[in-house]
């Protein structure tokens, strides 16, 4: 057996089978490239589902982490530390908001947003106790905790994990009429992904997000934008909501906020919304720890330059022009996305998404499938045009173009 086969067999024997990874074992990585235990190089066109927007081992982020490692890594929120105030202030400013609630993972941030919206509904809006409703969209992906799967429409996320948490109503993504009809006096929030990533990079119809913003403002309902995958430069703007001229009441952030170094997530909102929390009502041992704050401060500084958003916009235009040509061949039935982010539906005659992903892996390119026929492309924003073109050339070869 090869070293790869030995390591995969060991992993499958000793870990829960909650993922179905491609059969590659990464050992090192730099920028947009990864190298496996056999010494083979792979172009990373997934970027950790946008957690690696700034590439593998980005020097600025590694240096920030290393410097903090020499000082203090964890205090818990039982004490203040000297990086916390700066992190909160800089992230609030980036978002145009007032307060930050730091967490670790995206799902943890979504759970925090749900709690904040419910308490705001009871203490500020005046919804009767125990009746708060949150409206979400079908085909959503906000995580896999027990509460979050309660409002998922994906059978593999829900089956055999009930009973489910009540208080959520599901409407079709992109349907303003259904949204309007579902909002009631007891609705405290609408929770949406500005672009649905796990569903296949689904971009909503023109005017949808602006319409939701108008409806929620009229009905005194919070608009929560889950920008965990779509935010922080991925779509060519700092936030995907910006493409529609929309500012939500609350951002939920994660993935790229940790720079591919440590898990960092946050809920960012107004003082009215996040000010509802009192000591002891919510917390996280590692949330807002010194190491996380140090890395995230550097991420925010990088985003403030606008360099990465501009690069995603420019290379994204090129990516989508190339994919449109591929679609015209009939090998691909649909292409969606914004910036350096695309969902590509493979025509059935040319294989499933998994089969295409495996063939690309054999040619040195790593992507990941979803929903059977779809592959997603989301390279690090630092990728060169030459490397991106090489990766697309491999896709054309796999599809016989």
C-alpha positions in Angstrom: 0.0 0.0 0.0 1.1 3.6 -0.7 1.5 6.0 2.2 -1.6 7.7 1.0 -3.6 4.5 1.2 -2.2 3.6 4.6 -3.1 7.0 6.1 -6.6 7.0 4.5 -7.3 3.5 5.8 -6.2 4.5 9.3 -8.4 7.6 9.2 -11.4 5.6 8.1 -10.8 3.1 10.9 -10.4 5.6 13.7 -12.6 8.6 12.8 -16.4 9.0 12.4 -17.4 8.9 8.8 -19.1 12.4 8.7 -17.2 13.4 5.6 -16.4 11.8 2.3 -13.1 13.4 1.3 -11.3 12.9 -2.0 -8.5 10.3 -1.7 -5.6 12.8 -1.2 -3.6 13.4 1.9 -2.2 16.9 2.1 1.2 17.4 3.9 2.2 21.0 3.1 0.7 24.0 1.4 1.6 27.5 0.2 -0.5 30.1 -1.5 -2.8 28.4 -3.9 -0.9 25.1 -4.0 -0.9 22.0 -1.8 1.5 19.0 -1.7 0.5 15.5 -0.6 2.4 12.9 1.3 3.7 11.4 -2.0 5.1 14.7 -3.1 2.4 15.4 -5.7 1.3 19.1 -6.1 -2.3 20.2 -6.4 -3.9 23.5 -7.3 -6.4 24.3 -4.6 -9.6 25.6 -6.2 -11.7 25.2 -3.0 -9.8 27.3 -0.5 -11.3 25.5 2.5 -14.8 26.6 1.5 -13.5 30.3 1.6 -11.6 29.9 4.9 -8.4 30.3 2.9 -9.3 33.5 0.9 -5.8 34.8 1.6 -4.1 31.5 0.6 -2.3 28.9 2.5 0.3 30.1 5.1 -0.1 33.8 4.1 3.0 35.4 5.4 1.4 38.4 7.0 -1.0 36.1 8.9 1.6 33.6 9.9 3.8 36.4 11.2 0.9 37.8 13.2 0.1 34.4 14.7 3.7 33.7 15.5 4.2 37.0 17.2 1.1 36.4 19.3 2.1 32.8 20.1 5.2 34.3 21.9 3.0 36.5 24.1 -0.4 34.9 25.2 -2.8 32.6 23.4 -5.8 32.2 25.7 -7.2 34.0 28.7 -10.9 33.0 28.4 -13.4 35.9 28.7 -13.0 35.7 32.5 -10.3 38.5 31.9 -9.6 41.2 29.4 -6.7 40.9 27.1 -4.9 43.5 25.1 -6.0 42.4 21.6 -9.7 42.2 22.2 -10.8 45.8 22.1 -8.8 46.5 18.9 -10.3 43.4 17.2 -13.9 44.4 18.1 -13.4 48.0 17.1 -11.8 47.2 13.8 -14.3 44.6 12.8 -17.3 46.8 13.8 -15.8 49.6 11.7 -15.3 47.3 8.7 -18.9 46.3 8.9 -20.3 49.7 9.6 -21.8 48.4 12.8 -21.4 49.1 16.5 -20.9 45.9 18.4 -19.1 42.5 17.9 -19.9 39.1 19.6 -16.8 36.9 18.9 -17.2 33.2 18.6 -15.1 30.4 16.9 -17.0 28.5 14.2 -19.6 29.6 11.7 -22.3 27.4 13.2 -21.5 28.8 16.6 -21.9 32.4 15.2 -25.3 31.4 13.6 -26.5 30.0 16.9 -25.4 33.2 18.6 -27.3 35.3 16.0 -30.5 33.2 16.6 -30.2 33.8 20.3 -29.6 37.5 19.8 -32.6 37.9 17.5 -34.9 36.0 19.8 -33.9 38.1 22.8 -34.2 41.3 20.8 -37.7 40.2 19.8 -38.8 39.6 23.3 -37.1 42.6 25.1 -37.1 45.2 22.4 -39.9 44.4 19.8 -42.2 43.0 22.4 -43.0 39.6 21.0 -44.9 37.4 23.5 -42.6 35.0 25.3 -42.0 31.7 23.6 -43.6 32.8 20.2 -40.6 34.3 18.3 -40.3 33.1 14.7 -37.3 33.3 12.4 -37.8 33.0 8.6 -35.2 31.1 6.6 -34.8 30.0 2.9 -35.1 26.5 1.5 -31.8 24.9 0.4 -30.0 26.9 3.1 -26.8 25.9 4.7 -25.9 27.6 8.0 -24.2 24.7 9.8 -25.0 21.3 11.3 -25.8 21.9 15.0 -29.1 20.6 16.3 -30.9 23.9 16.1 -29.5 24.7 12.6 -30.5 21.4 11.1 -34.0 22.0 12.4 -34.5 24.5 9.6 -32.5 22.7 6.9 -34.2 21.2 3.9 -31.4 18.8 3.2 -32.4 15.2 4.1 -28.8 14.1 4.9 -28.5 16.9 7.4 -31.8 16.2 9.2 -32.6 12.5 9.0 -32.4 10.6 12.4 -31.4 13.7 14.3 -34.8 14.8 15.7 -36.6 16.1 17.6 -36.1 19.4 16.0 -35.9 22.9 17.5 -39.2 24.9 16.8 -39.5 28.5 15.9 -38.4 28.6 12.2 -40.4 29.0 9.0 -39.0 28.1 5.6 -39.8 29.9 2.4 -38.4 29.4 -1.2 -35.1 31.2 -1.8 -35.7 34.2 -4.1 -39.5 34.4 -3.6 -40.4 37.8 -2.2 -44.1 37.1 -2.3 -43.7 34.0 -0.1 -41.4 36.0 2.2 -44.0 38.8 2.6 -46.8 36.4 3.3 -44.8 34.6 6.0 -43.7 37.6 8.0 -46.0 38.2 11.0 -46.0 40.3 14.2 -44.1 37.4 15.9 -41.3 37.3 13.3 -38.1 38.6 14.8 -35.7 37.9 12.0 -35.0 36.8 8.5 -31.8 34.7 8.1 -30.4 34.4 4.6 -27.2 33.6 2.7 -26.8 36.5 0.2 -25.5 33.7 -2.1 -26.2 30.1 -1.2 -22.9 28.3 -1.2 -23.5 24.7 -0.3 -26.6 24.7 -2.5 -24.3 25.2 -5.5 -23.4 28.9 -5.4 -27.0 30.1 -6.0 -27.2 33.8 -6.7 -30.7 35.3 -5.8 -32.8 37.1 -8.5 -32.1 40.7 -9.1 -33.9 42.8 -6.5 -34.5 40.0 -4.0 -32.1 41.0 -1.3 -33.2 44.7 -1.6 -36.8 43.5 -1.4 -36.1 41.5 1.7 -34.4 44.5 3.2 -37.4 46.7 2.5 -39.9 44.2 3.9 -37.9 43.6 7.1 -37.5 47.3 7.7 -41.2 47.9 7.2 -42.2 45.1 9.5 -39.7 45.8 12.3 -37.9 42.5 11.6 -34.1 41.9 11.7 -32.3 41.0 8.5 -29.5 38.7 9.3 -27.0 38.1 6.5 -24.9 34.9 6.8 -21.7 36.0 5.0 -19.6 33.1 6.4 -18.7 31.9 2.9 -19.7 34.8 0.8 -18.1 37.6 2.8 -14.6 39.0 3.2 -13.7 39.5 -0.4 -15.0 36.2 -2.0 -17.4 37.9 -4.4 -15.3 40.9 -5.3 -16.8 43.1 -2.5 -16.1 43.0 1.2 -19.7 41.6 1.6 -21.9 39.9 -1.0 -24.8 42.1 0.2 -23.0 45.1 -1.3 -23.7 43.9 -4.8 -27.4 44.7 -4.1 -26.8 47.9 -2.2 -28.0 46.2 1.0 -26.9 46.7 4.6 -28.4 44.0 6.9 -29.1 44.5 10.6 -26.6 41.7 11.5 -23.7 40.1 9.8 -22.6 36.5 10.6 -19.0 36.0 9.7 -16.5 33.2 9.9 -14.1 31.1 7.8 -11.8 33.8 6.1 -11.9 35.9 9.3 -9.4 33.4 10.8 -7.2 33.7 7.8 -6.9 29.9 7.4 -4.9 29.9 10.6 -7.3 29.6 13.5 -11.1 29.3 13.8 -12.6 32.8 14.2 -16.3 33.8 13.8 -18.4 36.7 14.9 -21.8 38.3 15.0 -21.7 42.0 14.2 -24.6 44.3 14.7 -26.0 47.4 16.4 -25.8 48.2 20.1 -29.6 47.8 20.3 -29.4 44.2 19.1 -26.2 42.9 20.7 -26.7 45.0 23.7 -29.5 42.7 24.8 -27.0 40.2 26.2 -26.1 40.2 29.9 -23.2 38.4 31.6 -23.9 34.7 31.9 -26.5 34.5 29.1 -24.0 33.6 26.3 -20.4 32.8 26.1 -17.5 30.8 24.6 -14.2 29.8 26.3 -12.2 30.3 23.1 -14.3 33.1 21.5 -12.3 36.2 21.1 -9.1 34.7 22.4 -5.8 36.6 22.0 -4.5 34.4 19.1 -7.7 34.6 17.2 -7.9 38.4 17.7 -4.3 38.9 16.5 -4.9 37.0 13.3 -8.3 38.5 12.6 -6.9 42.1 13.2 -4.4 41.4 10.4 -7.2 39.9 8.2 -9.2 43.1 8.7 -6.2 45.3 7.8 -5.7 43.3 4.6 -9.3 43.8 3.6 -9.3 47.5 4.4 -6.7 47.9 1.6 -9.3 46.7 -1.0 -6.6 44.7 -2.8 -8.2 41.4 -2.3 -11.7 42.5 -3.2 -10.4 44.1 -6.4 -8.4 41.0 -7.3 -11.5 38.8 -6.8 -13.6 41.1 -9.0 -11.0 41.2 -11.8 -10.1 37.5 -11.8 -13.7 36.6 -11.2 -14.8 38.3 -14.4 -12.2 36.3 -16.2 -13.3 33.1 -14.5 -16.9 33.5 -15.5 -16.1 34.4 -19.1 -14.1 31.2 -19.4 -16.9 29.2 -17.8 -19.5 30.7 -20.1 -17.5 29.4 -23.0 -17.4 26.0 -21.4 -21.2 26.1 -20.9 -21.7 26.8 -24.6 -20.1 23.5 -25.4 -22.9 21.6 -23.7 -20.6 19.8 -21.3 -21.9 22.2 -18.6 -25.6 22.9 -18.2 -25.4 26.0 -15.9 -22.8 28.3 -14.3 -23.6 30.5 -11.3 -21.6 32.8 -9.0 -19.9 36.1 -8.4 -16.2 37.0 -8.1 -13.9 34.1 -7.6 -16.8 31.8 -6.8 -18.7 29.5 -9.1 -21.1 26.6 -9.1 -20.9 24.5 -12.2 -23.5 21.9 -13.1 -22.0 19.1 -15.1 -24.1 17.6 -17.9 -25.1 14.0 -17.0 -23.4 12.5 -20.0 -20.0 13.7 -18.7 -20.1 12.4 -15.2 -21.3 13.3 -11.7 -19.8 16.1 -9.7 -17.9 13.5 -7.7 -16.5 11.8 -10.8 -15.4 15.1 -12.3 -13.7 16.1 -9.0 -11.8 12.8 -8.9 -10.7 13.2 -12.5 -9.5 16.7 -11.7 -7.6 15.4 -8.7 -5.8 13.0 -10.9 -4.7 15.9 -13.0 -3.5 18.0 -10.0 -6.6 20.1 -9.3 -8.7 20.0 -6.2 -12.4 21.0 -6.2 -15.4 19.5 -4.4 -18.8 18.4 -5.5 -22.2 19.1 -4.0 -25.8 18.0 -4.8 -24.7 15.3 -7.2 -24.1 17.1 -10.5 -22.4 20.3 -9.2 -18.8 21.2 -8.6 -17.7 24.4 -6.9 -14.7 26.6 -7.7 -13.5 29.0 -5.0 -9.7 29.5 -5.2 -7.7 31.5 -2.8 -7.9 35.2 -3.8 -4.1 35.2 -4.2 -4.2 32.8 -7.1 -2.4 33.9 -10.2 -4.2 34.3 -13.5 -1.8 31.7 -15.0 -2.5 29.2 -12.3 -6.3 29.8 -12.6 -6.1 29.3 -16.4 -4.1 26.1 -15.9 -6.8 24.8 -13.6 -9.5 25.6 -16.0 -7.6 23.9 -18.8 -7.6 20.7 -16.7 -11.4 21.0 -16.4 -11.8 21.4 -20.1 -9.6 18.3 -20.6 -11.6 16.3 -18.1 -14.8 17.3 -19.9 -13.4 16.5 -23.3 -13.4 20.0 -24.7 
